[in-house]
Structure formats: structure tokens, C-alpha cells
Amino acid sequence: MKKLMGIRAMLLAGLLVIPGNFGLAGRVLAQSDSGAIGDKQMQELRQKREEQWQDQERRRQKMEDTGKRQQDATKRQQDAVKRQKAAEQRLRELEEKK
């Protein structure tokens, strides 16, 4: 009985080792390859998400910068109008003194 079990085990091991055997060994290899492919796909997906996040962050920063520049330009324009009015007022006062 022990000899029979030993022979069966050796036959099974032989079937797994024989090249070109697409039985159990092929399934085992396919499963191990799928894990590597899955890891590679996950890494690519993570990298793609990271790039998308960085792109969104750059766009958000650019929009904030654009908004800030627009506010600064509006303030400079208002200040220029005030200075122009003050200069015109001084000019009128100088003309009145003559």
C-alpha cells in the first residue's frame, strides 16, 4: 500500500515537471503570472492617478494665481485712477493760484 502511494506521488510529481505539460503546472504558472501582471497594472494605475492629481493641482494653482493677478491688476487700476484724480485736483488748485 505504501509503495502504491509512493508510486502515485512520483507520477504526479513527474507530470508536474515534464515540459509541455499543460495540466496542473500550466494552471499554476498562469496564476503566478497573473499576479505579476496585476501588480504591474496596479502600479501603472497608481502612477496615472498620481499624474492626474498633480495635473489637477497645477490647474488649481494656476487658477488661484490667475485670480490673484486679476485682483492685483484691478487694485492697481483703481489706485491709478485715484492718483490721476488727485493729480488733476492739484493741477486745478495750482492753476487757480496763478
Residue, then its C-alpha position, 0 to 999 in steps of 0.5 A: m500500500k505504501k509503495l502504491m502511494g509512493i508510486r502515485a506521488m512520483l507520477l504526479a510529481g513527474l507530470l508536474v515537471i515534464p515540459g509541455n505539460f499543460g495540466l496542473a503546472g500550466r494552471v499554476l504558472a498562469q496564476s503566478d503570472s497573473g499576479a505579476i501582471g496585476d501588480k504591474q497594472m496596479q502600479e501603472l494605475r497608481q502612477k496615472r492617478e498620481e499624474q492626474w492629481q498633480d495635473q489637477e493641482r497645477r490647474r488649481q494653482k494656476m487658477e488661484d494665481t490667475g485670480k490673484r493677478q486679476q485682483d492685483a491688476t484691478k487694485r492697481q487700476q483703481d489706485a491709478v485712477k485715484r492718483q490721476k484724480a488727485a493729480e488733476q485736483r492739484l493741477r486745478e488748485l495750482e492753476e487757480k493760484k496763478 
